[in-house]
Amino acid sequence: MITAQSLNRLARVRHGFFTRRGGVSEGPFQSLNCGFGSGDNPEHVTANRRTAMRRLGFGDGELLTLYQVHSADVAVVEEAWKPGEAPRADGAVTRVTGLALGVLTADCAPVLLADEEAGVIGAVHAGWKGVLAGVAEAAVEAMRGLGAEAECITAVIGPCIQQASYEVGPELRARFVEAEPLSGDFFIAASRSEHFMFDLPACLARKLSDLGVAVETVPDDTCADESRFFSYRRATRSREKDYGRGLAAIVLSE
């Protein structure tokens, strides 16, 4: 489990970005696959999620993950939902203690946020679609609706695909530049003609910083590090039929 110094300093907040190690899943899901959306054995996924909560120091507490759809939708969580009733969203915020908010990723960026003074936390799943749609901005706004102040929010961008691994076509760069001309800074020329290498975490960090949020970034590359992380892009290149999902989670204590 990876933690960030900026969140470790917050006494009421527990968090973790989990690697793929230490679970019970097998094959392409080996071993700490926490995503029910994969083709893994659901019993294995359940066991892995329980393991993650124990590592978080949360015992058998409630872990809430979303039905992620690459959107800018953010759920305000007031109570735990039943299995199979997760909201279709890519962010969740709460001021309720004891509820662990989680997001699942396999190259997209997990973002954990907290304003300890206001007692508000959030978790965000941010791929390029969500970043372009404004999921970071929506999450901060939802936290502000619960009493948080942007200048008091700490955000950590967890392990995700890094620029050296993220080749994209010219159409994606064009979409970002059309939405925000300065976003062209996050694309450098790839070895392949008319293609670019996209810096997803840096783009996301600037969006959060522009809102007044303090940002820390974990530099691990999920695509390049097969031993520690699941990766959609790596699985696609290898023509694997499925892949596991890594968990990032945050919880507010009393």
C-alpha positions, 0 to 999 in steps of 0.5 A: 500500500502506498501512502502520501506524506500530505495526507499522512499528516492529517490525523483524522484521515486514513488513505491508501493506494493499493498495489496488485500485491497481497491478494488471493486472485489468480491469472491476469488478476493476480493478486489484489484485484478489487474490481467486481467489473473484471471477470475475476471470481467475485469471492476473490474480489470480496476477499481482496477488498476486505484485505485492503480495508484491514491494511487501511486499519479499517477492519471490516468497515464499509468500502464504497466504490462507484459504477465508473463511467468516465464522466464528471459526475460526483456523488455526495454520499450520506450513507452506504448503498447496497451491493449493486446499487452504486451510483453511476459516477466518477467521484464521491465526497462525504462528511460522514465518518466511517465510510471508506470512499474508493475508486478503481483504476488500471491506468486512469488516475485515482485522486484522494482529497481531504479538508480535515478542518471541515471534515470532508473527503473525496475520491475521484477516478480520472481518465482523459475523458473525465479530466476533459469533462471536468471531474476534478472541478466537479469534485472540489465543488461538491466538497465545497458544498459540504463545507470545505474550502478549496484552499484547505483541500489536500489532493493526491494523484495516485499511481497512473499511466505516466507520460513515457507510456501514454502515446495518443493520436493527434485528435486527442491533443486537438480536443484538449487544446480546443478546450484549453489552449494551454493544455498543449503543454502536456503533449510532447512529440512521440517517436511515431509521426503525428502522435504525442505522449500525454502527461495525464497526472500533470494535466490533472494537477494543474486543474486542481492547482488552478482551483487553489488546491494543494496537490501531491503526485505519486510518480509510479507508472502503472503501465510500465510496472507490471509487478506492482500495478494493473494496466488496461493499456498493457493488457491491450498490447499483450492481447489479454482478454481482461485485467485487474483493477487497483484500489485507492481508498480514503476514510474519515475517522471520528 
